[in-house]
Amino acid sequence: MNKIKKRISENIRQEIENNPIDNWHGITSDNIESHLISPVFETYCDPMDEKVTYSYWTILEEFPGDKSGYTIFFDPAENEFGLGMHSKSDQMIFLGIYGSFIEVLNGM
């Protein structure tokens, strides 16, 4: 598990160093570190059918520690990042896989 966490963290660091952050939710290059979390393997539910689930590595929270707002996760099977969110019932909701970390961050 530690190898995957290290790979995810290194990938994110490279993207942050090599790409501008243009996020509508107030996440900037100055505060990105406060939104990144140590990768956590979590289950995300399909928004149309809670019985359909996916397991991904959550790596960013819009409001860290608040369990609200958007999340960014990593899908090791696709080697891509996606967008999720916390539900009011404390579930993780899958919104889609969109590409690189910066693409997801700037598109949220």
Secondary structure, 3 states (H helix, E strand, C coil): CHHHHHHHHHHHHHHHHHCCCCCCCCCCCCCHHHHEEEEEEEEEECCCCCCCEEEEEEEEECCCCCCCCEEEEEECCCCEEEEEEECCCCCEEEEEEEECHHHHHHHC
